[in-house]
Amino acid sequence: MSDGMLDREQRGHVEVLTVRQAEVVQAEIIERLGHTIRKAIDLSDAACFVLDLSAVRFMTSGALGLIIHLHAQLAERDRAFVLAAATDDVASALQRARLAEVLPVYATVEEAVRDQACPPPGDS
């Protein structure tokens, strides 16, 4: 499923959310992306979510704040949220913001999906 800003793909008990916005910099883009991701999460019964950042070339601190907020919201609901496939500039921003200390960051989507040993919904 895709809405132009975000693609969704179910892989077993993991939902991969692929951001299609190259630059996540303007407040209205960040707000729209947050709304789109939250809606995708609400529509899914997955226990684990991988946010694929492979198409994102640049993001601001506001976008990083959104990621932290989404992670916290999902943790409260006993659902995992990890990042994957960040481009060099985005990976550098994640490192400077020390996000890897807060949530897992994987080099590839495949690695993130493989590492998420999530139980089927209702088995946790």
Backbone as CSV, one residue per row, in Angstrom:
resi,resn,N_x,N_y,N_z,CA_x,CA_y,CA_z,C_x,C_y,C_z
1,MET,0.848,-1.187,0.000,0.000,0.000,0.000,0.885,1.239,0.000
2,SER,0.471,2.280,-0.725,1.263,3.498,-0.817,0.338,4.703,-0.894
3,ASP,0.780,5.813,-0.317,0.018,7.058,-0.454,0.895,8.143,-1.089
4,GLY,2.040,7.790,-1.625,2.951,8.753,-2.228,4.032,9.210,-1.268
5,MET,3.719,9.332,0.001,4.689,9.738,1.009,5.248,8.535,1.752
6,LEU,4.456,7.470,1.840,4.828,6.303,2.632,4.307,5.034,1.961
7,ASP,5.185,4.052,1.815,4.782,2.730,1.341,4.740,1.799,2.542
8,ARG,3.803,0.854,2.506,3.678,-0.140,3.573,3.838,-1.526,2.983
9,GLU,4.588,-2.377,3.679,4.744,-3.763,3.251,4.807,-4.657,4.474
10,GLN,3.930,-5.631,4.518,3.914,-6.603,5.609,4.905,-7.709,5.292
11,ARG,5.812,-7.992,6.224,6.767,-9.097,6.085,6.651,-9.952,7.340
12,GLY,5.808,-10.962,7.265,5.547,-11.773,8.445,4.836,-10.929,9.485
13,HIS,5.418,-10.865,10.682,4.817,-10.081,11.772,5.430,-8.694,11.879
14,VAL,6.179,-8.303,10.840,6.847,-6.998,10.808,6.243,-6.168,9.684
15,GLU,5.968,-4.906,9.968,5.477,-3.974,8.950,6.620,-3.022,8.596
16,VAL,6.963,-2.985,7.304,8.000,-2.071,6.823,7.303,-0.829,6.282
17,LEU,7.675,0.317,6.835,7.139,1.609,6.415,8.263,2.352,5.699
18,THR,8.134,2.526,4.389,9.182,3.158,3.591,8.808,4.603,3.307
19,VAL,9.616,5.521,3.812,9.397,6.951,3.594,9.817,7.276,2.166
20,ARG,8.945,7.919,1.397,9.218,8.272,0.007,9.534,9.753,-0.180
21,GLN,9.583,10.493,0.902,9.884,11.927,0.865,11.392,12.100,0.947
22,ALA,12.020,12.704,-0.068,13.483,12.841,-0.102,13.998,13.798,0.967
23,GLU,13.264,14.867,1.220,13.678,15.846,2.229,12.542,16.036,3.226
24,VAL,12.829,15.738,4.475,11.839,15.885,5.542,12.295,17.077,6.375
25,VAL,11.945,18.271,5.882,12.482,19.487,6.476,11.422,20.505,6.899
26,GLN,10.377,20.645,6.122,9.370,21.654,6.430,8.380,21.119,7.452
27,ALA,7.917,22.016,8.317,7.003,21.620,9.396,5.769,20.903,8.863
28,GLU,5.189,21.384,7.775,3.976,20.743,7.252,4.272,19.346,6.692
29,ILE,5.464,19.143,6.144,5.856,17.810,5.659,6.032,16.858,6.845
30,ILE,6.704,17.336,7.887,6.922,16.513,9.084,5.576,16.145,9.720
31,GLU,4.685,17.110,9.810,3.368,16.860,10.392,2.584,15.853,9.556
32,ARG,2.617,16.016,8.238,1.901,15.090,7.349,2.496,13.685,7.413
33,LEU,3.822,13.615,7.449,4.478,12.315,7.557,4.106,11.643,8.873
34,GLY,4.133,12.391,9.961,3.748,11.841,11.266,2.327,11.305,11.246
35,HIS,1.425,12.069,10.665,0.028,11.635,10.569,-0.078,10.357,9.733
36,THR,0.647,10.308,8.621,0.603,9.151,7.721,1.169,7.910,8.403
37,ILE,2.270,8.065,9.125,2.872,6.927,9.832,1.940,6.448,10.942
38,ARG,1.392,7.378,11.724,0.474,6.983,12.800,-0.741,6.245,12.251
39,LYS,-1.269,6.708,11.137,-2.421,6.050,10.521,-2.040,4.637,10.078
40,ALA,-0.866,4.478,9.467,-0.404,3.155,9.043,-0.259,2.219,10.240
41,ILE,0.285,2.743,11.328,0.458,1.943,12.541,-0.898,1.543,13.116
42,ASP,-1.826,2.485,13.151,-3.157,2.198,13.690,-3.905,1.162,12.858
43,LEU,-3.639,1.122,11.554,-4.313,0.170,10.662,-3.666,-1.206,10.667
44,SER,-2.508,-1.325,11.294,-1.755,-2.576,11.273,-1.891,-3.321,12.594
45,ASP,-1.845,-4.647,12.510,-1.805,-5.442,13.734,-0.390,-5.950,14.007
46,ALA,0.595,-5.435,13.272,1.988,-5.849,13.465,2.482,-5.456,14.849
47,ALA,3.371,-6.275,15.380,3.979,-5.988,16.674,5.270,-5.195,16.511
48,CYS,5.826,-5.199,15.291,7.105,-4.538,15.023,7.009,-3.703,13.751
49,PHE,7.652,-2.550,13.792,7.666,-1.650,12.638,9.102,-1.267,12.314
50,VAL,9.422,-1.318,11.019,10.723,-0.881,10.532,10.481,0.354,9.680
51,LEU,11.109,1.462,10.027,11.006,2.685,9.237,12.197,2.718,8.286
52,ASP,11.923,2.489,7.008,12.928,2.450,5.948,13.205,3.884,5.488
53,LEU,14.428,4.343,5.716,14.820,5.716,5.389,15.688,5.793,4.133
54,SER,15.690,4.755,3.310,16.595,4.689,2.161,16.365,5.785,1.121
55,ALA,15.169,6.335,1.031,14.883,7.381,0.044,15.059,8.790,0.611
56,VAL,15.307,8.897,1.911,15.419,10.209,2.562,16.862,10.709,2.460
57,ARG,17.040,11.870,1.860,18.379,12.460,1.720,18.713,13.421,2.856
58,PHE,17.682,14.037,3.443,17.927,15.040,4.482,16.709,15.137,5.384
59,MET,16.971,15.305,6.675,15.881,15.537,7.619,16.362,16.500,8.702
60,THR,15.443,17.271,9.219,15.762,18.252,10.248,15.582,17.656,11.638
61,SER,15.925,18.457,12.628,15.746,18.029,14.015,14.269,17.789,14.323
62,GLY,13.380,18.494,13.642,11.949,18.260,13.828,11.546,16.856,13.407
63,ALA,12.131,16.366,12.325,11.865,15.000,11.865,12.446,13.987,12.841
64,LEU,13.623,14.290,13.376,14.223,13.407,14.380,13.339,13.346,15.624
65,GLY,12.783,14.479,16.005,11.858,14.522,17.133,10.625,13.665,16.881
66,LEU,10.128,13.693,15.647,8.990,12.852,15.276,9.331,11.378,15.470
67,ILE,10.517,10.974,15.042,10.943,9.583,15.178,10.991,9.177,16.649
68,ILE,11.553,10.031,17.485,11.631,9.748,18.918,10.214,9.614,19.511
69,HIS,9.337,10.509,19.117,7.963,10.486,19.620,7.235,9.210,19.189
70,LEU,7.392,8.816,17.923,6.754,7.590,17.439,7.278,6.374,18.202
71,HIS,8.590,6.343,18.419,9.190,5.239,19.172,8.588,5.149,20.576
72,ALA,8.463,6.282,21.243,7.907,6.309,22.599,6.448,5.861,22.606
73,GLN,5.668,6.332,21.636,4.257,5.940,21.563,4.113,4.435,21.369
74,LEU,4.932,3.871,20.490,4.838,2.433,20.242,5.342,1.628,21.434
75,ALA,6.370,2.107,22.106,6.886,1.406,23.288,5.806,1.320,24.369
76,GLU,5.005,2.366,24.519,3.906,2.359,25.484,2.867,1.294,25.145
77,ARG,2.797,0.927,23.869,1.833,-0.075,23.399,2.499,-1.431,23.178
78,ASP,3.713,-1.604,23.731,4.473,-2.857,23.596,4.673,-3.264,22.139
79,ARG,4.960,-2.275,21.301,5.239,-2.519,19.895,6.625,-1.947,19.591
80,ALA,7.400,-2.674,18.788,8.771,-2.265,18.478,8.793,-1.309,17.286
81,PHE,9.769,-0.392,17.304,9.952,0.586,16.227,11.448,0.765,16.023
82,VAL,11.925,0.421,14.832,13.353,0.525,14.532,13.542,1.261,13.209
83,LEU,14.760,1.732,12.992,15.106,2.447,11.759,16.021,1.590,10.915
84,ALA,15.962,1.800,9.585,16.814,1.025,8.696,17.154,1.798,7.432
85,ALA,18.303,1.439,6.860,18.724,1.873,5.524,18.863,3.381,5.367
86,ALA,19.341,4.042,6.394,19.529,5.497,6.305,20.660,5.825,5.334
87,THR,20.444,6.849,4.531,21.490,7.344,3.640,22.607,7.954,4.490
88,ASP,23.750,8.232,3.883,24.900,8.749,4.639,24.569,10.006,5.442
89,ASP,23.915,10.988,4.806,23.601,12.235,5.512,22.613,12.011,6.652
90,VAL,21.633,11.165,6.414,20.641,10.884,7.464,21.287,10.065,8.583
91,ALA,22.120,9.100,8.224,22.822,8.306,9.241,23.696,9.200,10.110
92,SER,24.328,10.185,9.497,25.157,11.132,10.239,24.303,11.954,11.214
93,ALA,23.138,12.390,10.751,22.230,13.152,11.622,21.745,12.283,12.776
94,LEU,21.434,11.020,12.502,21.000,10.097,13.558,22.110,9.899,14.581
95,GLN,23.345,9.801,14.088,24.489,9.618,14.982,24.717,10.865,15.840
96,ARG,24.662,12.041,15.219,24.850,13.295,15.978,23.774,13.460,17.048
97,ALA,22.558,13.037,16.728,21.444,13.145,17.677,21.439,11.995,18.686
98,ARG,22.358,11.052,18.519,22.497,9.898,19.396,21.227,9.051,19.470
99,LEU,20.528,8.959,18.354,19.291,8.181,18.327,19.540,6.688,18.484
100,ALA,20.704,6.219,18.084,21.009,4.794,18.242,21.048,4.385,19.714
101,GLU,21.172,5.364,20.603,21.125,5.075,22.035,19.684,4.894,22.514
102,VAL,18.731,5.350,21.699,17.320,5.314,22.074,16.576,4.179,21.371
103,LEU,16.895,3.950,20.107,16.229,2.905,19.348,17.194,2.280,18.354
104,PRO,16.952,1.022,17.987,17.859,0.335,17.061,17.874,0.977,15.678
105,VAL,19.068,1.044,15.091,19.260,1.549,13.729,20.027,0.472,12.961
106,TYR,19.443,-0.010,11.871,20.031,-1.089,11.086,20.527,-0.576,9.740
107,ALA,21.552,-1.229,9.212,22.128,-0.844,7.922,21.170,-1.132,6.772
108,THR,20.401,-2.219,6.882,19.465,-2.593,5.813,18.105,-2.951,6.391
109,VAL,17.110,-2.881,5.544,15.759,-3.290,5.938,15.742,-4.778,6.231
110,GLU,16.431,-5.554,5.398,16.457,-7.006,5.581,17.018,-7.378,6.954
111,GLU,18.098,-6.713,7.352,18.699,-6.965,8.662,17.714,-6.611,9.780
112,ALA,17.033,-5.499,9.636,16.067,-5.070,10.654,14.917,-6.065,10.768
113,VAL,14.383,-6.505,9.634,13.274,-7.458,9.639,13.724,-8.776,10.253
114,ARG,14.888,-9.240,9.858,15.416,-10.515,10.365,15.634,-10.455,11.886
115,ASP,16.058,-9.302,12.388,16.375,-9.162,13.811,15.133,-8.960,14.686
116,GLN,14.027,-8.629,14.091,12.802,-8.386,14.856,12.062,-9.696,15.068
117,ALA,12.383,-10.375,16.131,11.745,-11.666,16.457,10.442,-11.399,17.183
118,CYS,9.522,-10.793,16.476,8.243,-10.418,17.078,7.298,-11.594,17.123
119,PRO,6.585,-11.737,18.222,5.568,-12.790,18.272,4.377,-12.387,17.394
120,PRO,3.605,-13.349,16.936,2.379,-13.013,16.214,1.475,-12.178,17.114
121,PRO,0.641,-11.309,16.534,-0.274,-10.509,17.349,-1.100,-11.403,18.266
122,GLY,-1.213,-10.992,19.516,-1.984,-11.751,20.505,-1.182,-12.787,21.240
123,ASP,0.085,-13.063,20.835,0.918,-14.062,21.493,1.896,-13.463,22.500
124,SER,1.900,-12.137,22.670,2.894,-11.536,23.563,2.511,-11.634,25.004
